[in-house]
Amino acid sequence: MKKKEVDAIRKKLEDRRGELVRKLSEFRNESKTVEVDVAQDLADKAESSYTKEFLLSLSDAEREQLFQIDAALKRIGKGEFGNCLVCQKEIGKKRLGVLPWTPLCIECEEKSESETA
């Protein structure tokens, strides 16, 4: 990949990382404000519990994406970005444009998904 393309992807990754960090911080604060003890009756407690669990599950998915972004930024720093971690072939530019944090080419991703299904 050309330096200009890698720099554009780095910027995209850093921007997304900033968004995720802000979002996770908001989720953490919101989940703290949902207090089960404050609820008046059983229905209120169930709703509060569900809301808190929902917020925490969202943050789990966001945390996973943040981990993938950090790994992609490390690969950029090492000059190893843009190649599939499994087959070492170059990852398509269209794929990196949509999922710049992806560590796998489309073929290896499909194989991975079919094995876990």
N, C-alpha and C positions, 0 to 999 in steps of 0.2 A: 504494500500500500504506500501511496505517496504521503509525505510528511503533512501536507496540507489536509489530506483526508483524515489522517490519524488525529491531527489537531482539532478538526471539526468534531470528530467522534468524542474526543476527550472532553471538549466543552459540553457536548450533549450529556455525557455521563456525569460530569461535575454538576450540571444544572439539575439533572434528575436526582442525584444524590442529595443536593440541598433541599429539594422538595420533599424527599422521603424523610430526611432528618426532622424537618419541620412537622410533617404529618405524624410521625411517630411520637414526637414530643406532645402534640395535641391529643393523640389517642391516649397517651399515658395520663395526661392531666384529666381528660374526660373520664377515663375508667376510675380514677381516684374519686371523682365527684359522685359517681354512682354508688351510693352507700346502701347496702342491703339493710342495715340496722335502722335506717331512717324510715323505711317502708312501713305503712300502717297495717296492711292485712296481707294474707297469703298471696293474693293476685298481684299486689304491688311488689312484694318480695320476688315473685317469679319474674315479673317484667324487669325489675332492676338487675336480677341475676342474668337474665338473657341479654340485656343491653351490655352489661359489663363483659360477658363472654364473647359477644359479637365484636365489640371494640378490640378485645385482646386477640381474637382470631384474625382480624384485619391486620393488626400490627405484626403478626407472625408472617403473613405473606409479604408485607412491606419489608420486614427485616431480612427475609430471604433474598429479595430483590436487591436490597442494600449490600448484602454480602457478595452477590454476583457482580454488582457494580464496582465494589472495592477490588475484587479479583481482576476485573477487566482493566481497571486503572493501573494495577500492579503489572499486568502483562504489557501495557503500553509503556510503562516506565522501564521495563526490561527489554523492550524492543521485540516482544514475542506476540504482540496483538495481531489478530486477523487470521490466525491459523487454528484449525480444529485441534482440540486437546487430545482427541482420540486418534484420528487418521493423519493429522499434521497437514492436511490439504487446506488451501486458502478458503476461508468462509466467504460466501458471496456478498458483494457490496450491498445488494438490496436487503439481504437478511440483516447485515450489520446496521443498515439504515433504520430498520424497524426495531431490532433488538440488539443494540450496540453492546450489551453486556453478555451476549451469548458466548459460551465457550465451545460450542459444537456447530459443525456444518449441518445442513438440513438432513443429509443422509444419516449421519450418526445420531442426530436427535430423534429421527423416526425409528431407528433401530432401538434406541434406548427406551422410547415410549412403548414400542411393541413388546419389549421384554418385560416391562413392569405392568403391562395391562393384563 
